[in-house]
Amino acid sequence: MFCKHCGSSMRTGIPEHDTYERSVCTVCGFIDYENPKIITGVLPIFRDTILLCQRAIEPRLGLWTIPSGFMENNETVEAGALREAKEEAGIEPTIRQLYCIYNLPHVGQVYLLYLATLDSMHLDPGIETQAAQFFKLTDIPWDLIAFSSVQFALKHYVAECSSGQFTLHTGSFTH
């Protein structure tokens, strides 16, 4: 590994006044902080259905998920969620609220998922999506959901749907 600032070799160690092991440049002293990645997305709702996308890429190729992905630099979390919705399903939902914060500390990821509504069932899936389909809540393919974060959000949504009262949910996957 080489320094992003001067190109010199990096070493692993605990920098002065720090408590975590980091990569530190042997010449200029630059510290390369590795932090969790943010994944953002939407739970897209149309009337009494939810839109799921079948993955055309790894990981979890062929399984169902919601439109979501890694946040990019220079965008807000909401803008990233809307971009992913457009890229993966060809939809332009309206974000209603932050619905789920889900931690995956073992892989350094944090999911921020928004409850969002659609005005129509028009879809135009992108290259990362094999298929996109609206499911009634009783027909969600639970055994084919790609990620624990998506299962977490869907279970809470299904449980709250009858009351129409949706609250923010937080959770973590630990093994």
Backbone hydrogen bonds in HBPLUS format (Angstrom, degrees):
<---DONOR---> <-ACCEPTOR-->    atom                        ^
c    i                          cat <-CA-CA->   ^        H-A-AA   ^      H-
h    n   atom  resd res      DA  || num        DHA   H-A  angle D-A-AA Bond
n    s   type  num  typ     dist DA aas  dist angle  dist       angle   num
A0010-MET N   A0001-MET O   3.26 MM   9  5.86 140.7  2.42 153.7 146.5     1
A0003-CYS N   A0008-SER O   2.75 MM   5  5.28 161.0  1.79 155.1 161.9     2
A0007-GLY N   A0003-CYS O   3.07 MM   4  4.55 137.1  2.26 113.4 123.7     3
A0026-THR N   A0009-SER O   2.97 MM  17  5.95 171.8  1.98 165.0 162.6     4
A0011-ARG N   A0024-VAL O   2.77 MM  13  5.32 158.6  1.81 145.9 151.3     5
A0024-VAL N   A0011-ARG O   2.71 MM  13  5.32 166.3  1.73 160.5 164.6     6
A0013-GLY N   A0022-ARG O   2.92 MM   9  5.53 159.0  1.97 156.3 162.8     7
A0022-ARG N   A0013-GLY O   2.78 MM   9  5.53 169.1  1.79 144.3 145.2     8
A0018-ASP N   A0015-PRO O   3.09 MM   3  5.42 133.3  2.31 143.4 137.0     9
A0032-ASP N   A0023-SER O   2.88 MM   9  5.37 172.3  1.89 164.2 166.7    10
A0025-CYS N   A0030-PHE O   2.84 MM   5  5.14 159.4  1.88 148.1 155.2    11
A0037-LYS N   A0108-GLY O   2.70 MM  71  6.13 157.0  1.75 155.6 151.5    12
A0110-VAL N   A0037-LYS O   2.92 MM  73  6.31 147.2  2.02 162.3 168.5    13
A0071-MET N   A0038-ILE O   2.94 MM  33  5.74 166.5  1.96 157.4 156.2    14
A0039-ILE N   A0110-VAL O   2.83 MM  71  6.04 166.6  1.85 151.7 153.9    15
A0112-LEU N   A0039-ILE O   2.79 MM  73  6.21 154.2  1.85 161.6 170.6    16
A0040-THR N   A0069-GLY O   2.87 MM  29  5.64 159.3  1.92 161.1 154.9    17
A0069-GLY N   A0040-THR O   2.96 MM  29  5.64 151.6  2.05 144.7 150.9    18
A0041-GLY N   A0112-LEU O   3.21 MM  71  6.66 147.2  2.32 148.2 149.3    19
A0114-TYR N   A0041-GLY O   2.88 MM  73  6.24 161.1  1.92 143.7 148.2    20
A0042-VAL N   A0067-PRO O   3.04 MM  25  5.95 151.2  2.13 165.0 172.8    21
A0043-LEU N   A0114-TYR O   2.72 MM  71  6.06 151.9  1.80 164.5 167.7    22
A0116-ALA N   A0043-LEU O   3.11 MM  73  5.77 163.8  2.14 145.3 140.7    23
A0051-LEU N   A0044-PRO O   2.92 MM   7  5.50 164.0  1.95 158.9 164.0    24
A0045-ILE N   A0116-ALA O   2.81 MM  71  6.07 157.8  1.86 147.0 154.2    25
A0118-LEU N   A0045-ILE O   2.80 MM  73  5.94 141.4  1.95 165.0 161.1    26
A0046-PHE N   A0049-THR O   3.04 MM   3  5.32 160.2  2.08 135.3 141.6    27
A0049-THR N   A0046-PHE O   2.90 MM   3  5.32 151.2  1.99 127.1 136.6    28
A0050-ILE N   A0135-PHE O   2.90 MM  85  5.35 153.7  1.97 143.0 149.6    29
A0135-PHE N   A0050-ILE O   2.85 MM  85  5.35 165.5  1.87 145.5 148.6    30
A0052-LEU N   A0133-GLN O   2.96 MM  81  5.61 168.4  1.98 156.5 157.9    31
A0133-GLN N   A0052-LEU O   2.96 MM  81  5.61 162.8  1.99 161.8 167.5    32
A0053-CYS N   A0065-THR O   2.78 MM  12  5.29 162.4  1.81 143.7 150.0    33
A0065-THR N   A0053-CYS O   2.82 MM  12  5.29 147.4  1.92 141.5 152.1    34
A0054-GLN N   A0131-ALA O   2.70 MM  77  5.10 173.9  1.70 158.7 160.8    35
A0130-GLN N   A0054-GLN O   2.71 MM  76  5.34 152.4  1.78 152.8 159.3    36
A0055-ARG N   A0063-LEU O   2.81 MM   8  5.64 167.5  1.83 164.7 162.6    37
A0062-GLY N   A0055-ARG O   2.82 MM   7  4.96 161.7  1.86 130.9 136.4    38
A0056-ALA N   A0128-GLU O   2.82 MM  72  4.90 161.2  1.85 132.1 127.2    39
A0063-LEU N   A0060-ARG O   3.11 MM   3  5.76 162.7  2.14 139.5 141.7    40
A0064-TRP N   A0144-LEU O   2.78 MM  80  5.95 167.5  1.80 163.8 165.5    41
A0146-ALA N   A0064-TRP O   2.71 MM  82  5.38 169.5  1.72 154.0 154.3    42
A0080-GLY N   A0076-THR O   2.94 MM   4  6.15 154.3  2.01 147.0 154.0    43
A0081-ALA N   A0077-VAL O   2.97 MM   4  6.25 153.6  2.04 147.2 154.2    44
A0082-LEU N   A0078-GLU O   2.98 MM   4  6.29 161.0  2.02 154.0 158.6    45
A0083-ARG N   A0079-ALA O   2.88 MM   4  6.06 152.7  1.96 145.2 153.3    46
A0084-GLU N   A0080-GLY O   2.92 MM   4  6.12 164.9  1.94 151.1 154.6    47
A0085-ALA N   A0081-ALA O   3.01 MM   4  6.23 153.0  2.09 143.3 151.0    48
A0086-LYS N   A0082-LEU O   3.03 MM   4  6.26 154.5  2.10 144.9 151.0    49
A0087-GLU N   A0083-ARG O   2.83 MM   4  6.09 165.8  1.84 156.8 161.0    50
A0088-GLU N   A0084-GLU O   2.86 MM   4  5.83 168.3  1.87 152.5 155.7    51
A0089-ALA N   A0085-ALA O   3.00 MM   4  5.59 153.6  2.08 133.8 142.0    52
A0091-ILE N   A0085-ALA O   3.40 MM   6  5.71 174.0  2.41 120.5 119.3    53
A0090-GLY N   A0086-LYS O   2.94 MM   4  4.21 132.3  2.18 109.1 119.4    54
A0126-GLY N   A0088-GLU O   3.28 MM  38  4.82 156.1  2.34  99.6 105.4    55
A0124-ASP N   A0089-ALA O   2.90 MM  35  5.60 172.0  1.91 135.6 136.7    56
A0094-THR N   A0117-THR O   2.83 MM  23  5.26 160.4  1.87 151.8 158.1    57
A0117-THR N   A0094-THR O   2.91 MM  23  5.26 154.4  1.98 143.8 145.7    58
A0096-ARG N   A0115-LEU O   2.76 MM  19  5.57 169.5  1.77 156.3 157.7    59
A0097-GLN N   A0115-LEU O   3.39 MM  18  5.46 155.1  2.46 139.6 143.1    60
A0115-LEU N   A0097-GLN O   2.87 MM  18  5.46 155.2  1.93 163.9 170.2    61
A0099-TYR N   A0113-LEU O   2.82 MM  14  5.75 159.7  1.86 148.8 154.8    62
A0169-HIS N   A0099-TYR O   2.98 MM  70  6.15 156.1  2.04 132.6 139.3    63
A0100-CYS N   A0113-LEU O   3.08 MM  13  5.06 151.7  2.16 147.0 146.1    64
A0113-LEU N   A0100-CYS O   2.90 MM  13  5.06 167.7  1.92 150.5 154.7    65
A0101-ILE N   A0169-HIS O   2.85 MM  68  6.30 157.2  1.90 160.1 167.8    66
A0171-GLY N   A0101-ILE O   3.03 MM  70  6.57 143.7  2.16 153.8 162.2    67
A0102-TYR N   A0111-TYR O   2.99 MM   9  4.97 156.9  2.04 135.3 142.6    68
A0111-TYR N   A0102-TYR O   2.79 MM   9  4.97 174.4  1.80 153.6 154.9    69
A0103-ASN N   A0171-GLY O   2.84 MM  68  6.28 162.1  1.87 145.8 149.1    70
A0173-PHE N   A0103-ASN O   2.95 MM  70  6.35 156.9  2.00 167.5 171.6    71
A0104-LEU N   A0109-GLN O   2.87 MM   5  5.10 160.2  1.91 163.6 156.9    72
A0107-VAL N   A0104-LEU O   3.15 MM   3  5.84 155.6  2.21 119.0 125.4    73
A0109-GLN N   A0104-LEU O   3.17 MM   5  5.10 168.9  2.18 129.5 133.0    74
A0108-GLY N   A0105-PRO O   3.27 MM   3  4.78 155.3  2.34  92.0  99.4    75
A0129-THR N   A0126-GLY O   3.15 MM   3  5.64 163.6  2.17 117.9 121.7    76
A0139-ASP N   A0136-LYS O   2.84 MM   3  5.24 157.2  1.89 115.5 123.4    77
A0142-TRP N   A0140-ILE O   2.88 MM   2  5.62 130.5  2.13 111.3  96.0    78
A0144-LEU N   A0141-PRO O   2.79 MM   3  5.43 158.3  1.83 124.8 132.4    79
A0145-ILE N   A0142-TRP O   3.45 MM   3  5.48 164.2  2.47 110.4 108.4    80
A0150-VAL N   A0147-PHE O   3.16 MM   3  5.37 125.1  2.48 100.4 113.1    81
A0151-GLN N   A0147-PHE O   3.10 MM   4  6.48 161.9  2.13 152.4 157.5    82
A0152-PHE N   A0148-SER O   2.91 MM   4  6.03 160.8  1.95 148.3 153.5    83
A0153-ALA N   A0149-SER O   3.11 MM   4  6.32 163.6  2.14 143.2 146.7    84
A0154-LEU N   A0150-VAL O   2.88 MM   4  6.02 168.5  1.89 156.0 159.6    85
A0155-LYS N   A0151-GLN O   2.90 MM   4  5.98 164.7  1.92 153.6 157.5    86
A0156-HIS N   A0152-PHE O   3.25 MM   4  6.45 159.9  2.29 146.1 151.0    87
A0157-TYR N   A0153-ALA O   2.97 MM   4  6.19 157.4  2.02 148.8 155.8    88
A0158-VAL N   A0154-LEU O   2.88 MM   4  6.07 171.1  1.88 159.9 161.2    89
A0159-ALA N   A0155-LYS O   3.05 MM   4  6.15 159.6  2.10 143.7 149.5    90
A0160-GLU N   A0156-HIS O   3.03 MM   4  6.18 143.9  2.17 145.0 153.8    91
A0160-GLU N   A0157-TYR O   3.17 MM   3  5.22 125.3  2.48  96.9 110.6    92
A0161-CYS N   A0157-TYR O   2.92 MM   4  5.85 127.3  2.21 149.0 162.4    93
A0163-SER N   A0160-GLU O   3.14 MM   3  5.62 129.8  2.40 110.3 122.4    94
A0164-GLY N   A0160-GLU O   3.05 MM   4  6.18 141.9  2.20 152.0 163.6    95
